[in-house]
Amino acid sequence: EAGVAQSPRYKIIEKRQSVAFWCNPISGHATLYWYQQILGQGPKLLIQFQNNGVVDDSQLPKDRFSAERLKGVDSTLKIQPAKLEDSAVYLCASSPSAGVYNEQFFGPGTRLTVL
Amino acid sequence: GDSVTQMEGPVTLSEEAFLTINCTYTATGYPSLFWYVQYPGEGLQLLLKATKADDKGSNKGFEATYRKETTSFHLEKGSVQVSDSAVYFCALSPQGAQKLVFGQGTRLTINP
């Protein structure tokens, strides 16, 4: 079974530029998550989708970050404009429909460096 | 709000030593508790989980027990190997929610 796919794996941009990350979850998984992992910290949830609807985006900086999952499958996370503090690894995860155990499967991440 | 606190790292041990990584949490109700591991160059993987008080999660020789009275979920292994070198994250999923709240991670290095 294919895992969660993410691209690109690495991205270097200058501040004030825009950037987009792509995620393709495990086939059949209804729930998709984007996490931000700053160096030396644990991942922090940015947004959670259930199919193509947003469940939780309370920690998404909406003035510069946006995300969509139009067809309930793959997803795009965008930052515009980027700031130095956005340098982090952006992780995508997916899980099957809502259940007690909530196991999430993580992709390899996209490492973003903002100069 | 919900939070997870892990023992400060990094931790360095010799092969076959006993391992404990402390984890405590703050949450309302009965969250589910997890340990995730990140091996060098790889993505996060679920190591073990416990979904109710007094449950013991176990996998690959690692164990952790959900202690409601002390709000803890400490990770233990009786005899570590070089291949256990990784970053370990304690996490919770709030009752009724699906998201994960992570601790800051503990980097473990095992020397031969």
Interface residues (C-beta under 8 A of the other chain):
Chain A: G3 V4 T31 Y33 Y35 G40 Q41 G42 P43 K44 L45 Q48 V55 D56 L91 A93 S95 A98 V100 Y101 N102 E103 Q104 F106 G107 P108 G109
Chain B: V4 S32 Y36 E42 G43 L44 Q45 L46 K49 T51 F89 A91 S93 A97 Q98 K99 L100 V101 F102 G103 Q104 G105
